[in-house]
């Protein structure tokens, strides 16, 4: 027995029939929106100002995975690194390898 699946797109803005799905990313989050031709043109036109001067990246946009993500007590990380004779920045961002070692130790 054969099966036929029909997918109908609905414009996410006004509920009319959509013609395409547009994928975009900003601040590490990726989004999809179904739009009709007019709304798709509006979106592209609004973004042209920014995409015209932006740098393209290779591949798909994905949220950055930070080493030690979820560790918010940088003071504790620095203290732990010093106690364990691990070189660490005294100010600013803590090196990724230090965060990974701290996370593994805790």
Secondary structure, DSSP 8 states (H G I E B T S, - for coil): ---------B-TTTSSB--EEEEEEETTEEEEEEE-HHHHHHHHHHHHHHHTTS---SS-------TTTT---HHHHHHHHHHTT----SSSS--HHHHHHHHHH-
